[in-house]
Amino acid sequence: MVLLFGCKSKSSKIIEKSALVGLSVEYIRQPQNTLIIDLKPEFAWELPRAAVQQWSYQILVASSKEFIENDNGDIWNSGKIESSNSVNIAFNGATLEVGETYFWKVKIWDINQKETQFSEIQRFKTGVKKGVITSANSFQIDKIKPTKIQKTSNNSYFIDFGKDAFETLKFNYKTATKDTLVFHIGEQLIHGEINRNPEGTIRYQKIKVPVIPNIVEYQLKITPDKRNTKSIAVALPDSFPVLMPFRYVEVENVKYAITADNFTQLVYRSYWEDDESYFKSSDSILNQVWDLCKYTIKATTFAGLYVDGDRERIPYEADAYLNQLSHYTTDKEYAMARQTIEYFMENPTWPTEWQLHVALMFHADYMYTGNSELIEKYYDELKHKTLMELKREDGLISSSKSTPEFMKKLGFKNKKTKLKDIVDWPPAQKDSYWKLATAEGERDGFVFTPINTVINCLYYRNVEIMAEFAQLLGKTAEEKEYRALAAQVKTSINNKLFDKSNRFYKDGEDTNHASLHANMMALAFNIVPEKHVTSVAEFIKSRGMACSVYGAQYLLEALYNANESEYAFSLLTSKENRSWYNMIQIGATMTLESWDMKYKPNSDWNHAWGAAPANIIPRYLWGIKPLTPGYTIASIKPQLEGLNSTSIIVPTIRGKIKAAYALEEDNIERYVIEIPTNMKAEFEVTPTSTVKVNNELKLSKTKCFALTIGCK
């Protein structure tokens, strides 16, 4: 194996120009387009390539552009601060006033005391807090032209915009007389035409548009959907028109010539930068899967919060966690996740496991941003979300112990709401009353008992997280209690829920049935003792993809944790019905809510919880994760079996991690790794022979080769 790693070049007196890029206020890259509600905001920037390592910085914040251009920080002049940190730099100047506009810039000195010029100036305006501390990012409108327009009869046309999107349609049409055009818009084709009677929540609508002389520009007036515009749904901004996801347009009664230039798809979404992430490999199916999933994350940002798709447009905790992980690996965007976290503290949903995903969201935010403000604000409330108040003497929990008083602590306002274990969705045919492709639904025949293995695996991870948060906040006694509880829960799971004779996990305490879900969750959360990892992994492999697109997240995490990368790769690139490739083959350009309509008859075609590969490919196949909060140290542990070559770009708060791999002649594996300035990385692989780093031979006495890389 050959690993190439290069530090940045050094300059002479002043580091060339500034090259300070990636400026942000409250993690928002274009703060001038929104309102910053935190009056003590955090600033961040990326270092120039030539800096090698930051030694100190100076920030100026001014009340006018004239002041900042003249290096006058009348609101805050930090002076020269000796620190290597370039993220989460809290404002420490005169009080910011609501409704005012401010200007800021920064410069740094590197480890050799070489100085950059000041960065470009960034502008931001302050706004009013409304019970939250997270500033919302701005929305954008993309104007997309058709990829295809075809005349289908004397007065009808078929238009394809290439991809499904949350949108409306703008068009130009000249007519000499009053008339009516008839539009059909939809997501799915059948026999080359828009499906006008689609299944489930696949979208279609017929719209009549009166046209008159002297008016050329028109915009479709889409009828709102009754279900996704209820009071419990996320309301779109007042400035938005009614949006519907569609890719195809058929227009009838056209009496004057039209071309592709007459039509524009107006796509609404939150702020996004496409070039923040990239993936290509020697496997064409994997490339298509990545493109499908990355685009899904981009397209489903239309609501400003993570919602479940177009059927309900409601945030659900488990949906949001998967969405959050994939958003972090496809764009350098954190505001939407942080907003959604705060939403859940006031608006919980009923599944037991969904409550247990809230701490996971907090932890992911902390690891990717390094910011602890949400933890500090919600720490006491978050304790309830772990459900530890439902534990019995051995540490294990049961949702059956919840009371109306406890539900109130979770944030539920309706006293009749109860927790309900869900495991996966949809349930068995006998419970859902749907005609499903498999009678057991997406649960692999899971048997529910009061002490549920899936619930307790998630609960164990919650307690681990709370121990980490208690340590962060200096709550030593609570940290000790959490660590002891985590150890107890792990022991109880392995003593009471593990079938020692069959060497796999049962679904619960009072059953001998074992499902994929019980075993994949135990392995995903590192509960399985080393001596049983192989047997549990073998059981998991025997079940195939016997879970939903939601469960696939944890299935793949479990497999990579067990070093079963070849099998994980086979699932990522599968052509079976239960695969991402199947979604592509049936014509979707965003991931489905289920593997196919036959597995969940009311599914939609725009569900981000189906886009797990958008985070699995960077985080597990390439193994790129933050090892320490805020990516001070990155972990890179690739498991690339099945690929001859691949390259990737992963966004981080400190800049982009770039990596490339090629399997060369004589089975030499060549890695090229580039990390941002001001970051270190631990690179780990399992070599088959010797390892060279920058052509220098390195030896390892262990099974894995580990190397800490970083510029000095």
QUIDAMO-V169875 format. One record per backbone hydrogen bond with DSSP energy under -0.5 kcal/mol. CO is the residue of the C=O (numbers start at 1). NH is the residue of the N-H. E is the energy in kcal/mol with one decimal. If there is no record, write none. Layout:
BEGIN
co = (CO CO)
nh = (NH NH)
e = (E E)
END
This chain:
BEGIN
co = (1 2 3 3 4 13 17 19 21 24 25 27 28 28 30 31 31 34 35 36 37 38 39 41 42 43 44 46 48 49 51 51 52 53 55 56 57 58 59 60 61 61 62 64 65 66 67 68 71 72 75 76 76 79 80 81 81 86 88 89 97 100 102 103 104 105 106 107 108 109 109 110 114 115 122 124 125 126 138 140 142 142 144 148 150 150 153 155 156 156 157 158 159 160 160 161 165 165 166 167 168 169 170 171 179 181 181 182 183 184 185 186 186 188 190 193 194 195 199 203 205 207 208 209 211 212 216 218 220 227 230 237 244 246 247 248 249 250 251 252 253 259 260 262 264 264 265 265 266 266 267 269 273 274 278 280 282 283 284 285 286 287 288 289 290 291 292 293 294 295 296 298 299 301 305 309 313 314 316 317 318 319 320 321 322 323 324 325 326 327 327 331 334 335 336 337 338 339 340 341 342 343 343 350 351 352 352 354 355 357 358 359 360 361 362 363 364 365 366 366 367 367 368 372 373 374 375 378 379 380 381 381 382 383 383 384 387 388 390 392 396 398 399 403 404 405 406 407 407 408 413 414 420 422 426 428 428 429 434 438 439 440 440 443 446 450 451 452 453 454 455 456 457 458 459 460 461 462 463 464 465 466 467 468 469 470 471 474 475 476 477 478 479 480 481 482 483 484 485 486 487 488 489 490 491 492 493 497 497 498 499 499 504 507 508 513 515 516 517 518 519 520 521 522 522 523 529 529 530 532 533 534 535 536 537 538 539 540 540 541 544 545 548 549 550 550 551 552 553 554 555 556 557 558 559 560 563 564 565 566 567 568 569 571 574 577 579 580 581 582 583 584 591 596 596 597 598 600 603 604 606 607 608 611 612 612 613 615 616 616 617 618 621 623 623 625 625 628 629 632 633 633 634 635 636 640 644 645 646 647 648 649 650 652 655 656 657 658 659 660 661 662 662 664 665 667 668 668 669 669 670 671 672 673 674 676 680 681 681 682 683 685 685 691 692 692 693 695 696 698 704 705 707 707 709)
nh = (692 671 5 694 673 115 117 21 46 44 28 29 25 31 33 34 125 125 37 127 39 41 96 91 26 89 24 21 51 52 53 111 678 111 83 109 81 107 78 105 75 76 103 68 69 70 72 71 73 74 94 61 78 81 82 57 83 45 90 43 100 126 124 62 122 60 119 58 116 55 56 113 110 15 104 102 36 99 271 269 144 267 265 160 152 158 156 254 152 153 251 150 249 147 148 163 167 246 268 244 266 220 264 218 211 183 209 252 207 250 205 247 248 195 193 190 196 198 202 187 185 183 210 181 179 215 173 171 222 230 233 240 167 165 161 186 159 184 157 182 255 262 263 172 170 266 144 267 168 268 142 140 276 277 649 647 284 287 288 289 290 291 292 293 294 295 296 297 298 299 300 301 302 304 307 313 234 308 320 321 322 323 324 325 326 327 328 329 330 330 331 333 338 339 340 341 342 343 344 345 346 346 347 420 355 355 356 357 358 361 362 363 364 365 366 367 368 369 370 630 630 631 653 376 377 378 379 382 383 384 384 385 386 386 388 387 390 391 398 395 392 401 402 407 408 409 410 411 412 411 415 417 352 424 442 431 432 433 436 441 429 443 445 446 448 452 509 456 457 458 459 460 461 462 463 464 465 466 467 468 469 470 471 472 473 475 474 476 479 480 481 482 483 484 485 486 487 488 489 490 491 492 493 494 495 496 497 499 506 500 503 504 499 453 511 507 519 520 521 522 523 524 525 527 528 526 532 533 533 536 537 538 539 540 541 542 543 543 544 544 546 547 552 553 553 554 555 556 557 558 559 560 561 562 564 563 565 568 569 570 571 572 573 574 581 579 583 584 585 586 588 587 607 599 600 600 437 603 201 593 608 610 611 614 615 616 617 619 620 621 622 624 639 625 637 627 635 631 632 680 627 628 682 625 684 643 663 282 661 280 659 278 657 655 652 658 650 674 648 672 646 664 670 667 668 669 664 670 2 671 662 4 660 6 658 679 634 683 709 636 707 687 705 698 3 694 696 697 693 691 706 685 683 709 681)
e = (-2.6 -3.2 -0.5 -3.1 -2.2 -0.7 -1.2 -0.6 -3.6 -1.6 -1.6 -0.6 -1.9 -0.6 -2.0 -1.5 -0.6 -0.5 -0.7 -1.9 -0.7 -0.6 -0.5 -2.4 -3.1 -2.4 -1.9 -1.2 -1.4 -0.8 -3.3 -0.6 -0.9 -1.5 -0.7 -2.4 -3.2 -1.9 -2.6 -1.8 -2.0 -2.1 -2.3 -2.0 -2.3 -1.1 -3.0 -1.6 -0.8 -1.5 -2.8 -2.7 -0.5 -0.9 -0.6 -2.1 -1.1 -2.3 -1.0 -2.4 -1.4 -2.2 -2.4 -3.2 -2.5 -2.4 -2.5 -2.4 -2.7 -3.4 -1.7 -2.5 -2.7 -1.1 -2.5 -3.3 -3.0 -1.2 -2.1 -2.1 -0.7 -2.9 -3.2 -2.6 -0.5 -3.1 -0.6 -2.8 -2.2 -1.3 -2.0 -2.7 -2.4 -2.5 -1.7 -0.6 -0.8 -1.5 -2.2 -2.1 -2.3 -2.6 -2.7 -2.6 -2.7 -0.5 -3.1 -2.9 -2.8 -2.6 -2.2 -2.2 -2.5 -3.0 -1.4 -3.4 -0.7 -0.5 -2.1 -1.9 -2.6 -3.2 -0.5 -2.6 -2.5 -1.3 -2.3 -2.4 -0.9 -1.1 -1.3 -2.1 -1.4 -0.7 -2.0 -1.8 -3.1 -2.7 -2.2 -1.6 -0.6 -1.7 -1.7 -2.1 -2.7 -0.7 -2.6 -0.9 -1.4 -0.5 -2.8 -3.5 -1.4 -1.1 -2.4 -2.4 -0.6 -1.8 -1.9 -2.5 -2.5 -2.4 -2.5 -2.4 -3.0 -2.2 -1.7 -1.9 -1.9 -3.1 -1.9 -1.3 -0.6 -1.3 -0.8 -0.7 -2.8 -1.4 -2.8 -2.2 -1.9 -2.2 -3.0 -2.2 -1.8 -2.3 -2.4 -1.0 -0.6 -0.9 -2.2 -2.0 -2.1 -2.5 -2.3 -2.4 -1.8 -2.0 -2.1 -1.1 -0.6 -1.3 -1.8 -1.3 -1.4 -0.5 -1.2 -1.3 -1.1 -1.8 -2.2 -2.5 -2.3 -2.4 -2.2 -2.6 -2.3 -2.2 -2.3 -0.5 -1.8 -0.8 -0.5 -2.6 -2.3 -2.5 -1.3 -2.9 -1.1 -0.6 -0.8 -0.9 -0.9 -0.8 -0.7 -1.9 -2.2 -1.5 -1.1 -2.0 -2.4 -1.7 -1.8 -2.6 -1.6 -1.3 -1.5 -0.5 -2.3 -1.1 -0.7 -1.6 -1.9 -3.6 -2.5 -1.2 -2.3 -2.1 -1.1 -2.0 -3.2 -1.2 -0.6 -1.4 -0.6 -0.9 -1.6 -2.2 -2.0 -2.0 -2.4 -2.1 -1.7 -1.9 -2.2 -2.1 -2.2 -2.4 -1.9 -1.7 -2.4 -2.6 -2.0 -2.2 -2.1 -2.9 -1.3 -1.4 -2.6 -2.2 -1.9 -2.8 -2.5 -2.0 -2.5 -3.0 -2.0 -2.1 -3.0 -2.5 -2.2 -2.7 -2.7 -2.0 -2.2 -2.8 -2.0 -0.5 -2.7 -1.0 -2.1 -1.1 -3.3 -2.7 -0.8 -2.9 -1.3 -3.0 -2.1 -1.3 -1.9 -2.6 -1.8 -2.7 -0.8 -1.3 -2.1 -0.6 -1.1 -2.4 -2.6 -2.4 -2.1 -2.4 -2.5 -1.4 -0.6 -1.4 -0.6 -0.6 -1.3 -1.0 -1.6 -0.5 -1.4 -0.6 -2.3 -2.5 -1.9 -2.5 -2.1 -2.4 -2.3 -1.5 -3.1 -1.4 -0.6 -2.2 -2.7 -1.7 -1.6 -2.2 -1.8 -0.9 -0.6 -1.7 -1.0 -1.6 -2.5 -1.9 -2.1 -1.4 -2.7 -1.6 -0.7 -0.6 -1.8 -2.1 -2.7 -2.0 -0.6 -1.6 -2.0 -2.0 -2.2 -2.5 -2.1 -2.6 -2.5 -2.1 -2.3 -3.1 -2.9 -0.7 -1.6 -0.6 -3.3 -1.5 -0.8 -2.1 -2.5 -1.6 -3.2 -2.3 -2.7 -2.1 -3.2 -2.0 -2.9 -2.1 -2.3 -1.7 -2.7 -1.3 -0.7 -0.6 -2.6 -3.3 -2.7 -2.4 -2.1 -0.8 -2.8 -1.0 -1.3 -0.5 -3.5 -0.6 -3.6 -0.6 -1.8 -3.2 -2.0 -0.6 -2.9 -0.9 -2.9 -0.7 -3.5 -3.2 -2.4 -0.7 -3.8 -3.8 -3.4 -0.5 -1.6 -0.5 -2.8 -1.2 -0.6 -2.1 -3.6 -0.6 -2.8)
END
